[in-house]
Each structure stands twice: as C-alpha cells, then as structure tokens.
Amino acid sequence: MGRHSDHLVEGTDPGLNVGVHEPSQGTSVRPVLLIHGFASSAKLNWEDSGWVRALTEAGRRVITVDLPGHGMSTSPEERDAYSPSRIRADLLQVLQDAHVVPLATGRPASGVDIIGYSLGSRLAWEFGATQPELVHRMVLGGPGSADPLADFDLDAAQRFLSDGTPIEDPSTGDLLRMARMVPSNDVFALLTMIEAIKGEPFVPADVVPHMPLLLVAGENDNRARTLPELASLSGKAETLWLPGRTHSNAVTSREFKTAAIDFLAT
C-alpha cells in the first residue's frame, strides 16, 4: 500500500486539489500523472477503482488532480478556467511543482507517464503533443477522435434543468445524467466547462503525440468507436479492447490496470 499526501503540491493553483501518492519503497522510476474524466474525480476515477493502489504497489509515484469544478477543486466563475488550453497549463504547473524534470536530463526519474480516461484522454493527447520533453509514455482509456462534449446541446440541458423539458439528443441526456449522478458535483460548473470546450473542440489530427501510446476501451463502449482513427494518427500506438466492458465500467477492469502498468514499465 502506498503512502498518500493529500495536500496541494507546493506552488500549485490553490483552487486545484492535487494528491501525491508515494510507493511504500523509494523509487527511481518516473511518476505517473492520472487525469480523470468528465463529471468524475480523482477519488472516483482512480482511488475507488484501485488504480492508485495498483500503481503504488508497482513502485510508481502517483500524482492525481481534480479538474476545475470536479471533486475537491474549486468551481471558478470565469469560463476560461475550464478551457482545455488553461487546464493543460494548470497540469504543466502541477508537474513543475512536483519537480518533474524534462526527459532530456537523462535522469532515471525524468519526465512523466500519463494515464487519462475519457475527457482525461483528450487532455492527455493534447498535453503529450505539446509537451514532448516531459511525457515519456501515455495510456488513454475510453478515447475517440470525436468530441461528445463539443456536440452537447447546452440549450436543451438548461431547459431540462429549468422546467423538465425532455432532451432529444441521447448523448446530451447521457452526459447530463452523468453530471447529476454524483451529489457533490456542481452541475452548473460542469455546464460552464462544456461551454468552454465548445470554444476549443478536439481536433486530434492537429496535435499528435509522438511518444508510445496504449489506447484502451471496452468493446461495448460506443464513445470509443473512433479509437482506431486516433491510433492511425500515431505511429506508436497499441490498442486493447476489453471484452464485455462499456465506457462506464472499463476503468475498473483488472486487465486494463495490468496492461497499463506493463506498458508503462516497458
């Protein structure tokens, strides 16, 4: 079992909840940054599902962060705080404050590995593409080349919250259901995030990461049907389909954890 420090990493934006989970034994292996999905949190996505424990038991130092408006992070009022570009800048600051150094230094623990899920995979894809000197390998769970948040019908969601008018678009209805499922979620902050993402839609061909990638999804994950398109953009991508799994439960798969830990250790 690893040791957990749940205070903010020194210097990081105090609005972000950042956790550092240390392995029980000292390690010279590079740390792993975990980026959760929309309407989730580091606790729900990574701790409760056993990822943090599995990684620390494998000797990895783990850095977790709650995205703005999620988990124990604050819910800023300004829309720009939720934009993917601002979040990537925040993640870079988190790594700098955690003393992650560039790969070019040649030190054993230089750089970072990243595991993202759903929205976290989109953020990781862009982060890895723009920070190649920091990112060594990445595992992207539930990824796709489409952008369901950019296609979200904000007007329909707001009408539903206001007077219960049914939402016709199934994807919008499903995402809003996810947002409301966790009692602690600030739904209006999450809608602000969607509005910000609409201003910066995901165009994966514009920014392609060139480090080794492992793309993982449940075989019944409708949101990951375009995973092969992502893989084709990279010359270093491996893919793994999890039998019987969906977008909501693939993250709990033991096969997923084992494959990710083995891939990052290669």
C-alpha positions in Angstrom: 0.0 0.0 0.0 1.4 3.4 -0.9 1.6 6.4 1.3 -0.7 9.3 0.4 -0.2 13.0 0.8 -3.5 14.8 0.1 -2.2 18.4 0.5 -1.8 20.6 -2.5 1.6 20.4 -4.2 3.5 23.5 -3.2 3.1 26.3 -5.6 0.1 24.8 -7.4 -3.0 26.9 -8.0 -4.8 26.6 -4.6 -8.1 26.0 -6.4 -6.9 22.6 -7.6 -7.0 19.6 -5.4 -3.7 17.7 -6.1 -2.7 14.5 -4.4 0.6 12.8 -4.3 0.6 9.1 -3.6 4.0 7.6 -2.7 5.0 3.9 -3.1 5.9 2.2 0.2 9.5 1.9 -1.0 11.6 4.6 -2.6 11.7 4.5 -6.4 13.7 6.0 -9.2 11.0 5.2 -11.8 9.3 8.2 -13.3 6.0 9.3 -11.7 2.5 8.8 -13.3 0.0 11.6 -13.7 -3.6 10.5 -13.6 -6.3 12.6 -15.4 -9.9 11.7 -14.7 -13.0 12.0 -16.9 -15.9 14.4 -17.1 -18.2 14.6 -14.1 -15.8 12.3 -12.2 -12.9 13.0 -9.8 -9.5 11.6 -8.8 -11.2 9.7 -6.0 -14.0 8.2 -8.1 -11.9 7.5 -11.2 -8.6 6.4 -9.7 -8.7 5.7 -6.0 -12.0 3.9 -5.6 -11.4 1.8 -8.7 -8.0 0.6 -7.4 -5.7 2.4 -9.8 -3.7 4.3 -7.2 -3.1 1.2 -5.1 -2.1 -0.9 -8.1 0.4 1.8 -9.3 2.0 2.4 -6.0 2.3 -1.3 -5.4 4.1 -1.4 -8.7 6.6 1.1 -7.3 5.2 4.2 -9.0 4.8 7.6 -7.5 1.3 8.8 -8.5 0.1 12.4 -9.0 -3.7 13.0 -9.1 -5.6 16.2 -9.7 -9.2 17.1 -9.6 -10.1 19.1 -12.7 -11.8 22.5 -12.1 -15.4 22.1 -11.0 -14.7 18.5 -10.1 -14.0 16.6 -6.9 -12.4 18.8 -4.2 -11.2 21.5 -6.6 -13.0 24.9 -6.7 -15.6 25.9 -9.3 -14.3 29.2 -10.8 -16.9 31.6 -12.2 -14.9 32.5 -15.3 -15.4 30.2 -18.3 -11.7 30.4 -19.4 -10.7 28.5 -16.2 -12.4 25.4 -17.8 -10.9 25.6 -21.3 -8.7 22.7 -22.4 -5.7 25.0 -23.0 -6.0 26.5 -19.5 -6.3 23.0 -17.9 -3.2 21.9 -19.8 -1.3 24.9 -18.5 -2.5 24.0 -15.0 -1.3 20.4 -15.4 2.1 21.7 -16.6 2.3 23.8 -13.4 1.3 20.7 -11.3 4.2 18.7 -12.8 6.6 21.6 -12.4 5.6 22.0 -8.7 6.0 18.2 -8.3 9.6 18.6 -9.5 9.1 16.6 -12.7 12.1 17.3 -14.9 12.4 17.0 -18.7 13.4 13.7 -20.3 16.5 15.3 -21.9 18.2 15.4 -18.5 18.8 11.7 -18.7 18.0 11.1 -15.0 16.2 7.8 -14.3 13.1 9.5 -13.0 13.0 12.3 -15.5 9.7 13.0 -17.3 6.3 11.6 -16.5 4.0 8.9 -17.7 0.3 9.8 -18.1 -2.9 7.8 -17.8 -6.1 9.5 -18.8 -9.7 8.4 -19.1 -12.4 9.8 -21.3 -12.1 13.6 -21.2 -8.8 12.9 -19.4 -7.6 11.1 -22.5 -8.4 14.0 -24.7 -6.5 16.3 -22.4 -3.6 13.9 -22.2 -3.5 13.6 -26.0 -3.1 17.3 -26.4 -0.8 17.7 -23.4 1.6 14.9 -24.7 1.7 16.5 -28.1 2.6 20.0 -26.7 5.0 18.8 -24.0 7.0 16.0 -25.7 10.1 16.9 -23.5 8.1 15.9 -20.4 5.9 12.9 -21.4 7.5 9.5 -21.9 4.5 7.2 -22.4 0.7 7.5 -22.2 -2.2 5.2 -21.6 -5.5 6.6 -22.9 -8.7 4.9 -21.7 -12.1 5.3 -23.5 -10.6 7.6 -26.2 -12.0 8.6 -29.5 -11.5 11.1 -32.3 -15.0 12.6 -31.8 -15.8 15.2 -29.2 -19.1 14.5 -27.5 -18.8 17.5 -25.1 -18.4 19.8 -28.1 -21.6 18.4 -29.6 -23.5 18.7 -26.2 -26.8 20.6 -26.6 -26.5 23.2 -23.9 -29.8 24.8 -24.6 -31.7 21.5 -24.2 -29.8 20.8 -21.0 -30.7 24.1 -19.5 -34.4 23.8 -20.5 -34.4 20.4 -18.8 -32.9 21.7 -15.6 -35.3 24.7 -15.7 -38.7 23.0 -16.4 -38.0 19.4 -17.2 -38.4 19.6 -21.0 -37.2 16.3 -22.3 -33.8 16.1 -24.0 -34.0 14.7 -27.5 -30.3 14.1 -28.1 -29.3 10.8 -26.4 -25.6 11.8 -25.9 -26.6 15.1 -24.3 -29.1 13.3 -22.0 -26.5 10.7 -21.0 -23.8 13.3 -20.2 -26.2 15.4 -18.1 -27.2 12.2 -16.3 -23.6 11.6 -15.5 -23.1 15.1 -14.3 -26.0 14.8 -11.9 -25.2 11.3 -10.7 -22.6 12.4 -8.1 -24.4 14.5 -5.4 -21.3 16.7 -4.8 -21.0 17.7 -8.5 -21.6 21.4 -9.3 -23.7 20.8 -12.4 -23.6 24.5 -13.4 -19.8 24.4 -13.2 -19.8 21.3 -15.4 -22.0 23.1 -18.0 -19.6 26.0 -17.9 -16.8 23.5 -18.7 -18.8 22.2 -21.7 -19.3 25.8 -22.9 -15.5 26.3 -22.7 -14.8 23.0 -24.5 -17.2 24.1 -27.3 -14.8 27.0 -27.8 -11.8 24.6 -28.2 -13.2 21.4 -29.8 -11.0 18.4 -30.1 -9.2 18.0 -33.4 -6.7 15.3 -32.8 -5.0 15.4 -36.2 -3.9 19.0 -35.4 -1.8 17.9 -32.4 -0.5 14.4 -32.5 1.6 13.0 -29.6 4.6 11.0 -30.8 5.5 9.0 -27.7 4.4 5.4 -27.3 0.6 5.1 -26.7 -1.7 2.4 -25.4 -5.3 3.1 -26.3 -7.8 1.0 -24.3 -11.6 0.8 -24.4 -14.4 -1.6 -23.6 -15.7 -3.5 -26.7 -19.2 -2.1 -25.9 -18.0 1.5 -25.5 -20.0 3.5 -28.0 -17.9 6.6 -27.3 -14.7 4.8 -28.3 -15.8 3.6 -31.7 -13.4 6.1 -33.3 -10.5 4.8 -31.3 -8.9 3.2 -34.4 -8.8 6.7 -36.0 -6.8 8.0 -33.1 -4.4 5.0 -33.3 -3.9 5.6 -37.1 -2.7 9.2 -36.4 0.2 7.9 -34.3 3.0 5.7 -35.5 3.5 4.3 -31.9 0.0 3.3 -30.8 -1.1 -0.1 -29.4 -4.7 -0.9 -28.8 -6.6 -3.1 -26.4 -10.3 -3.9 -26.4 -11.8 -5.1 -23.1 -14.4 -7.9 -23.6 -17.9 -7.0 -22.3 -16.9 -3.6 -20.9 -18.6 -0.2 -21.5 -17.5 3.4 -21.2 -18.7 3.5 -17.6 -17.1 0.3 -16.3 -13.9 -0.2 -18.4 -11.9 1.8 -15.9 -12.5 -0.8 -13.2 -11.0 -3.7 -15.3 -8.1 -5.6 -13.8 -6.9 -6.4 -17.3 -6.8 -2.6 -18.0 -4.7 -1.9 -15.0 -2.3 -4.8 -15.7 -1.9 -3.8 -19.3 -1.3 -0.2 -18.4 1.3 -1.0 -15.7 3.2 -3.4 -18.0 3.1 -0.9 -20.9 4.5 2.0 -18.8 7.2 -0.3 -17.5 8.4 -1.3 -20.9 
